[in-house]
Amino acid sequence: MTLLKYHEPPALREACRFQPMIDGLRDELNSALLGKPAVVELVLACLISRGHLLIEDLPGLGKTTLAKALAQTVGGCFARIQCTPDLLPSDITGFNIFNQQTREFEFQEGPVFADVLLADEINRATPRSQSALFEAMAERQVTIDRQSRRLPPTFFVIATQNPLDRHGTYPLPDAQLDRFSIRLSIGYPDRATELEMLQMDQAPRAAQHKQLFTPKELAELQEHVSQVSLAPALREYLVDLTRATRAHRRVSCGLSPRGMLIWQQMAKAVAHLEGRDFVLPDDIILTAQPVLGIRLSGDFDHSEPIVKEVLESVPVPTTPQK
Amino acid sequence: MAATATALFHISIWPLQSDHLGIAVEICVALSLAVYGWVAARKAPSGQLDRKTAECFTLVVFLFPLLWEAFERWCLNRGEAFEFRVAACLRNLMIACLLWPAFSRHRQFAAACSLFLILFSYVIRPNPASSMLLVLYGCLGLAWMIFFSWERIQTKMAATSQRNIPRAASVGGLIIAGLLALALVFLIPVRTLQLNLWQIFPSSGGTGKSDDFAWRGVRDGNLLVAGVDQADTFGPVDSQVFMESDQPTLYDMMNDLYGEDSRAQKNRERAIAMNQKDVQTSTPKNSVQETATREFSTLRRPSDKSARSETRPDTKSNALLYVPGDQPVHLSQQYYDKWDGQAWSFTETAEEPPPFATRTEADKTWFRWDSGLPENFANLTAELKIKILRWSGNRLPLAPLTTGISIPKLTQVDFLRWQDDGSLALNRPSIPTHTVFSLRHELCRRSDLHRIPLQQTTPSQLAGDSPRRRELLTTWTADIPAGWAQIEAIVARLHAHCQYDPSAIIPAIQTDAVDYVLFENPRATDYLYASCAAVLLRDLGYQVRLVTGFYADPKKFDSASEQISVEPADVHVWLEVAATHGAWLPVDPTPGYSVQYAPPSWSEWAFAQVANLSRSMWENRLPVLLTTLLMIILWRIRHALILGITWLWWCAWPSSNRRRLLQTWRWVECQLCWAGMPRSQTQTVRQYVRSLRETFSTNDIAVLQKLLAQYEYAVYSGATDVPGPQDDSLRLCQDSQLVIVQHCCPWVGKVWNWFAFGFLLLKVQRS
């Protein structure tokens, strides 16, 4: 049988005005992090779903490179915190300083007021300093001396941490982890990619990436993504999955409602990146591990089998809801 | 659960609810509830059902049965028992709560109502079907409780166990649970359960069905309570022994005879003044009966229906007697063994009647005798109760192979007397009305009848010998071994040869009624059938006697009172064949009448079913063969057939792209499932199509992926339709189906290719 041309269902890819920028961003990130397109897709999804990203992996795998490339391409104000045990909360949020000339306190903004904040080695900061990011990440505001200050709407935290070198580190509490959208592991590149890396290193390229978004455009894109539709049957599917995480016998702390909302946003972002304006069950399944992996806690070391069991415990809706 | 409870409620009260107006009102209530449910369902997505409206409606449907009852009592001068109305109120409330999904507590309240309703309904009419519904309700209730407590159960299970139950074990457990539930249906002690439940559900009394003003039914008086608790009083309300009547009861008679209390009773029996009309109607009946005891003629005049006796004034029923149960019973009254060609009569033999043996069991005195049936053939001894209502004469109606009789208050054997013809009579002029007596009779299996040795006599006992009858007999019994098989063959031949005609009359000039029926006018009624069968069997050498009596017809079984009413119209004639050892086996040659046998064993039943099925299939071998062939062909071409039907359907009834896509995908999944490639429930359709890549060619997968893209849009985008030309969508659906069909059934694909090639040639030729 010859393959005939059929009418394609309407797709978003051609209609969305942000698509060239997204494609450019994808190319830039892929050029910064070679051989990891799946990771790049999730990073993009996290960005456009208005979430925060935690990259956890071994040293030297490109965590900071990816974060810096993302910060540069997104544009806006970029700030970096190198977390250490002597880092103070005011070093992150900012502080009031007395101006001798005006005889008034003036607020000195900390790095948290940037559009993109890179918190490198976040688990090396003390819990007190880590807590300084709670309000900023959840509510996009900080409160200093009883005065709340709004952060940019595109405020995006990229945090990195090293899972192996635990000496002198402070594991992130569940409350902090729940504020990240996803946790990613980059993993070792394959052989061909490493060969390519060696070849590129002989001719050093500029580590600069061109800015593709303005903060306003990014905010519009994030708003656009939130408009992606989620069918009622899939909403029920998401709720069932959420409840399944709580009912799982090996999970002591299941998915929170905030986590569920973040999962929904992530699924919408993945659908948008695939050029659709509606979510498929595949989008929910694809984002299950990154979203749940950071949130589920219990008597297990690796969350992959748990997430798999959760996904296998809920039937996928394949018929429209009446 | 609510549906089960409602079903059992209606099944239970249905026999009591016979008036059309009541049924119409019930239908109206059901319709209004359905409309309410529809409105509630429409409002449900927005979650805004007007609370006041819902509450008002619930209140109205709740109170409606009571209001209707008031209306019926005041305006129509009738009504229902109060507890039925309250149960109907609860039923309406339960359904209204279920239809109003605002609060989860409503569901719990509805569950409680359904529990009350089903127990109440079970009390009204406990039987195996009700028990089955009760067990079903229990299973549903358990499932409901598990469903709503699942999270808690899972938490408990997680704390105690980390092992998954294997699927096979789960399925096995479910099957065992189902079998146990099924066994429970038959193990429930219905009577005990009912008696215990009665303590929980008090009853207000009668139903008002038997008498418009009779509200003094169950549990409303000592006599009535006794009437329910004692099995002897199974009759309807208007024939209970406690009803006021001017007729002497059996208790009066017993007291009179044994002199325990007496004068007033004695005077009452003798001094009762009957009105003139009753005297007139009873006198000729007695004279007719006396004649009939001597002779039973087959020459009759057409019956004069207008001359029938009127009913007595103390009861509405026209029944002679009541027999509980729904089994056919032949109740004999008189026996005849001599045939002169026109009439039957009996010979007074010097043979001693069987002696009585008296035995007391559970405060009942039984008078027993030997039926003559060998023990190894008596498979079941059944107990039968008979309630006399307007039985004339003193002969006791006996079932075939009766071995004992028990009459309340009767402890002396000299009160019973064998008649000359072999029937049993009470040693007084008549049997009192409302007498309830018990019979024990033996039943043998139908299959055992062939093994019972029959008593043979010389065929020369008949008055006249007819050569043509002998010739007919030779034809009818050729190659049939002697014994019960010949009896069955004669009966079957008679059924085929004669036509049942209740008005069949033998002309008075005929000297041999049997020959007239067999050779001249093959139309017969029961006594002619019996006469013919008896004469023919005698010609074959069997000892046969004619029996007159009554037939308790199972078609007249009244499910409300659970008994058969035997009326004068049920008078019947059949015959009995003598076996060795003196047993008389009943044979009823009249079409439409059946003899009661012991239930067959499981193996016999199964064998009979298989034999029946085989015989039926063999008799209809050509249609069966054609049907089988057709089924095989249809199965072989099922894919093409479904394809053709689907395409025709789409051509005949064009539907939207979306609907067609959904139908196509469902069809594709179904076909692939049949082909051994089912989709797992936790697999998305995209993953499913991806898993088919190794099975299908690239082109086929491309077509399926196109279908998948459209299907995903149709299902998950929330759009009401899939945009695009109808032809494109139709072509995609057809191509997808063809891909599947070609894979599942390659020859269909080849035929289709030839068809497409021919179509192309035709097109080229035209162009």
Interface residues (C-beta under 8 A of the other chain):
Chain A: M1 T2 L3 L4 Y6 H7 E8 P9 P10 S229 A231 A233 L234 R243 A247 H248 R249 R250 D277 F278 V279 L280 P281 D282 I285 L311 E312 S313 V314 P315 V316 T318 T319 P320
Chain B: E151 Q154 T155 M157 A158 A159 Q162 L662 R679 Q681 T682 Q683 T684 V685 R686 Q687 N699 D700 A702 V703 K706 A709 Q710 E712 Y713 A714 V715 Y716 S717 G718 V722 P723 G724 P725 D728 S729 R731 L732 D735 L738 V739 Q742
